[in-house]
Amino acid sequence: MVIDAPTEADAAERLDRLTDLATPFAVRTVVTLRVPDRIAAGVTRLDELAEACDADAAALGRLLRYLSHRGVFVEEPPDVFELTDVGELLCDRDGGGHGAHLDLGGLGARMDRAWAGLPHAIRTGGPGYGAVHGHDFWADLDRHPDDRAYFDALMLSQQRFTAPQVASLYPWHEVGHVVDVGGGSGGLLREVLGAHRHLRGTLVDRNEPVATAARTFAEHGLADRTEVVVGDFFAPLPAGADVYVVSRALTDWSDAHATTILRRCAEAAGDTGRVLVVEVLPTVPHVPHLSSYDLQMLVLVGGRERGVTEHAALAAAAGLTPRRTYHGEDGLTLMEFGAGG
């Protein structure tokens, strides 16, 4: 049996697929014009879509037919468009939804455009976001309240996966007071305290998420067992609690910054407290060099994906020693550390 060797044309075709920008921007353009939302609402004729989107009908038709050949829309009969299952995903504009992320007017697009800073990130080992946008990612959130709200909603959507597992996996019966360090709008602490009614909780974060968290706790009847503190995890933390939780935050930071965060937790925990690091560790197919996530963390915030060994090394540099590890679903891992020695 003779197998034909790859030709130069085959290689060029593969290269075209690797470097295509037309399709990503075509998808983002229909999202920005809210074409999927309008089709879902029953506006399916090309002329009606063009009027609703304030678009040129001929140009819009070219765009929709291009994406019809790529499985986003179906044109049947001519000049009438329906959504495929892929197209339906583009209507989701909730926190973490594809529609919200792909809109060219939102934070997701600013994050995507930061990829142009990848050469800077590779040369320096630091984030490329600022090289593109003029401010680092965190400063940009402070400058754009809508982006901050989107980011907080995205983090809250992650907690729908994380929080129930944290509440069930860890032996919270051993704990009286837990501090959620960088706890955002309170999704994790709300779940843990709701499941374990003997617990008291403190949430530490910046002004905007702390205000949201306070409202969340009040709405769920947790105000009498919670405290919110404006601060950050690079500054001294409230001392004396039993457990300090750092949930899905270390990936956003360099080794040096992550070590500082853990050191602040260690200082507050003292000799008897514990530090609980919650992360989704790399699992196939979401592993460095196979998934783009590790490079995305580099270019956006100078962070990186790490395994258990790498987290243990960070903890050791912060004066902490591994105690217990709990494994959840799809790579979610709880790593408990205590005072060294």
C-alpha positions in Angstrom: 0.0 0.0 0.0 1.4 3.3 -1.1 0.6 6.4 1.0 1.0 9.7 -0.8 3.4 12.0 0.9 2.0 15.4 2.0 2.4 18.0 -0.7 3.3 21.6 -0.4 -0.3 22.4 -1.1 -1.4 20.3 1.8 1.0 22.2 4.1 -0.3 25.5 2.8 -3.9 24.5 3.4 -3.0 23.5 7.0 -1.2 26.8 7.4 -4.2 28.7 6.1 -6.4 27.0 8.8 -3.9 27.9 11.5 -3.8 31.6 10.5 -7.3 32.3 9.3 -8.7 35.6 10.7 -11.7 35.9 8.4 -13.9 33.4 10.2 -13.2 34.6 13.8 -14.0 38.2 12.8 -17.0 37.1 10.8 -18.4 35.4 13.8 -17.7 38.3 16.1 -19.3 40.7 13.6 -22.6 38.9 13.5 -22.6 38.8 17.3 -21.8 42.5 17.5 -24.7 43.2 15.1 -26.9 40.8 17.2 -27.8 38.8 14.1 -28.2 35.5 16.1 -30.5 37.3 18.7 -32.7 38.8 15.9 -33.0 35.4 14.1 -33.9 33.7 17.4 -36.6 36.4 17.8 -38.1 35.6 14.4 -36.4 38.1 12.1 -35.1 35.7 9.5 -35.4 37.5 6.1 -32.2 39.1 4.8 -33.9 42.5 4.1 -35.5 42.6 7.6 -32.2 41.6 9.3 -30.3 44.3 7.4 -32.9 46.9 8.5 -32.8 45.7 12.1 -29.0 45.7 12.2 -28.7 49.0 10.3 -26.6 47.2 7.8 -26.1 47.0 4.0 -28.3 44.1 2.8 -25.9 42.9 0.1 -22.9 43.0 2.5 -24.8 41.3 5.3 -25.9 38.6 2.9 -22.3 37.9 1.9 -21.3 37.6 5.6 -24.2 35.3 6.5 -23.6 33.0 3.5 -19.9 32.8 4.4 -20.9 31.6 7.9 -23.6 29.4 6.5 -20.8 27.4 4.8 -19.2 27.1 8.2 -22.1 25.8 10.1 -23.3 28.9 11.9 -26.4 29.6 9.8 -28.6 27.8 7.3 -30.0 29.6 4.3 -33.3 27.9 3.2 -35.1 29.2 1.2 -32.9 31.8 -0.4 -32.5 35.1 1.6 -34.0 33.4 4.7 -31.6 32.4 7.5 -32.0 30.1 10.5 -29.6 29.3 13.3 -27.7 26.0 13.6 -26.8 24.6 17.1 -23.6 26.6 16.8 -25.4 29.8 16.0 -27.7 29.3 19.0 -24.7 29.5 21.3 -24.1 33.0 20.0 -27.3 34.2 21.7 -26.0 33.6 25.2 -25.0 36.9 26.7 -25.0 35.9 30.3 -21.7 36.0 32.2 -19.4 33.5 30.6 -21.7 33.1 27.6 -20.3 33.0 24.0 -22.3 36.0 22.9 -21.0 38.2 25.6 -17.4 37.1 25.0 -17.5 37.5 21.3 -19.1 41.0 21.0 -16.5 43.3 19.6 -17.7 46.1 21.9 -17.0 44.2 25.1 -14.2 42.9 27.4 -14.0 39.6 25.6 -12.8 41.4 22.4 -10.3 43.4 24.4 -8.9 40.2 25.8 -8.8 38.7 22.3 -7.0 41.7 20.8 -4.4 41.3 23.6 -3.1 38.3 21.6 -1.3 41.0 19.5 0.9 41.4 22.6 2.1 37.8 22.5 5.5 38.8 21.0 6.0 41.2 24.0 5.0 38.5 26.4 7.4 35.9 24.9 10.3 38.4 24.9 9.7 39.6 28.5 7.9 36.7 30.2 5.3 39.2 31.4 1.8 40.0 30.2 1.2 41.5 26.7 -2.2 43.1 27.5 -0.7 46.5 28.5 1.5 46.6 25.4 -1.6 46.5 23.3 -4.1 48.5 25.4 -1.8 50.9 27.3 -2.9 49.6 30.8 -2.6 46.2 32.4 -5.7 44.0 32.6 -6.6 44.7 36.2 -6.2 48.5 35.7 -8.4 48.3 32.6 -11.1 46.7 34.6 -11.0 49.6 37.0 -11.2 52.0 34.1 -14.3 50.4 32.5 -17.2 49.6 34.9 -19.1 47.6 32.3 -16.0 45.4 31.8 -15.7 45.0 35.6 -19.3 43.9 35.7 -18.8 41.4 32.9 -15.7 40.0 34.6 -17.4 39.6 37.9 -20.3 37.8 36.1 -17.8 35.5 34.4 -16.1 34.7 37.7 -19.5 34.0 39.3 -20.4 31.7 36.4 -17.2 29.7 37.2 -18.3 29.3 40.8 -21.4 27.5 39.7 -19.1 24.6 38.8 -16.6 25.2 41.6 -18.5 26.2 44.7 -20.8 23.1 45.1 -17.7 20.8 44.9 -15.7 22.9 47.4 -18.7 22.8 49.8 -18.9 19.0 49.6 -15.3 17.9 49.3 -13.6 19.7 52.2 -14.2 18.7 55.9 -15.9 22.0 56.9 -17.0 20.4 60.1 -13.5 21.0 61.3 -13.7 24.7 60.6 -15.4 27.6 62.5 -14.3 30.7 60.5 -13.3 30.8 56.8 -11.9 33.7 54.9 -12.4 33.8 51.1 -9.4 35.7 49.8 -10.2 37.5 46.5 -13.7 36.1 46.8 -15.3 38.3 44.2 -19.1 38.7 44.4 -19.4 35.9 47.0 -20.5 32.9 45.0 -18.2 30.4 46.7 -18.6 31.7 50.2 -22.4 31.8 49.8 -22.5 28.1 48.8 -20.1 27.0 51.6 -22.0 28.9 54.3 -25.3 27.8 52.9 -24.3 24.1 53.1 -22.6 24.4 56.6 -24.6 26.5 58.9 -22.2 26.5 61.8 -19.6 28.4 59.7 -18.8 32.1 59.8 -17.2 33.7 56.8 -15.2 36.8 55.7 -14.8 37.9 52.2 -11.8 40.1 51.1 -11.8 41.8 47.8 -11.9 45.2 46.1 -14.7 47.8 46.4 -17.0 46.7 43.6 -17.1 43.0 44.1 -17.3 43.5 47.9 -20.4 45.6 47.5 -22.0 42.9 45.3 -21.1 40.2 47.8 -22.6 42.1 50.7 -25.9 42.3 48.8 -25.7 38.6 47.9 -25.2 37.6 51.5 -28.1 39.7 52.6 -30.4 38.3 49.9 -29.6 34.7 51.0 -30.0 35.3 54.8 -26.3 35.1 55.5 -25.6 38.7 56.7 -25.4 37.7 60.3 -22.6 35.1 59.6 -20.6 37.1 57.1 -18.3 40.1 57.0 -16.9 41.8 53.9 -13.6 43.6 53.9 -12.2 45.9 51.3 -8.7 44.9 50.5 -6.6 42.7 48.3 -4.4 39.6 48.7 -1.1 41.5 48.3 -1.8 43.4 51.6 -2.1 42.0 55.2 -5.3 39.9 55.6 -7.7 39.6 58.6 -5.8 37.3 61.0 -6.9 34.4 63.1 -9.4 32.4 60.9 -9.2 28.7 60.6 -9.1 28.5 56.8 -8.0 30.9 54.1 -9.4 30.0 50.7 -7.8 31.2 47.5 -10.1 30.0 44.7 -9.1 30.0 41.1 -6.9 33.0 41.5 -3.3 31.9 41.4 -3.5 31.0 37.7 -3.9 34.7 37.1 -0.5 35.6 38.5 3.2 35.0 37.9 5.1 32.8 40.3 6.4 35.8 42.2 2.9 37.3 42.7 1.3 33.9 43.5 4.0 33.3 46.2 3.2 36.7 47.7 -0.5 35.9 47.8 0.2 32.6 49.6 2.6 34.3 52.0 -0.1 36.8 53.0 -2.4 33.9 53.6 0.2 32.1 55.7 0.9 35.2 57.8 -2.8 35.6 58.6 -3.3 31.9 59.2 -0.4 31.6 61.7 0.7 28.3 63.2 -2.8 26.8 63.5 -4.7 28.0 60.5 -4.7 26.4 57.0 -4.6 27.7 53.5 -6.9 26.1 50.9 -5.9 26.6 47.3 -8.7 25.7 44.8 -7.8 25.4 41.2 -8.8 23.5 38.0 -5.6 21.7 37.3 -4.6 20.8 33.7 -6.3 17.7 32.5 -6.6 16.4 28.9 -7.5 18.2 26.7 -7.0 21.3 28.7 -3.3 21.0 29.3 -0.4 23.4 28.5 0.9 23.1 25.0 -2.4 21.4 23.9 -4.9 23.9 25.1 -4.4 27.7 24.4 -5.3 28.5 28.0 -1.8 28.6 29.4 -0.7 31.0 26.7 -3.8 33.1 27.3 -2.9 33.5 30.9 0.6 34.6 29.9 -0.6 37.2 27.4 -3.4 38.6 29.5 -2.1 38.7 33.1 1.4 37.1 33.1 -0.1 34.0 34.8 0.3 30.3 34.1 -1.3 26.9 34.6 0.3 24.8 37.3 0.0 21.2 38.6 0.1 20.0 42.2 3.9 20.0 42.2 4.2 23.6 41.1 1.6 24.7 43.6 3.5 22.9 46.4 6.7 24.7 45.3 4.9 28.1 45.5 3.6 27.2 48.9 7.0 26.1 50.2 8.4 29.5 49.1 5.7 31.1 51.2 6.5 29.0 54.2 3.7 26.5 53.8 3.7 22.7 53.8 1.3 20.4 52.0 -1.3 18.8 54.3 -4.2 17.2 52.3 -5.5 17.1 48.8 -9.0 16.6 47.6 -9.9 15.8 44.0 -13.2 16.8 42.3 -14.6 16.6 38.8 -12.8 17.7 35.6 -9.6 18.6 37.3 -10.9 20.6 40.2 -8.5 20.2 43.0 -8.4 21.4 46.6 -4.8 21.7 48.0 -4.6 22.3 51.8 -1.4 23.8 53.2 -0.3 24.6 56.7 2.6 26.3 58.6 5.9 24.8 57.6 7.7 22.3 59.8 
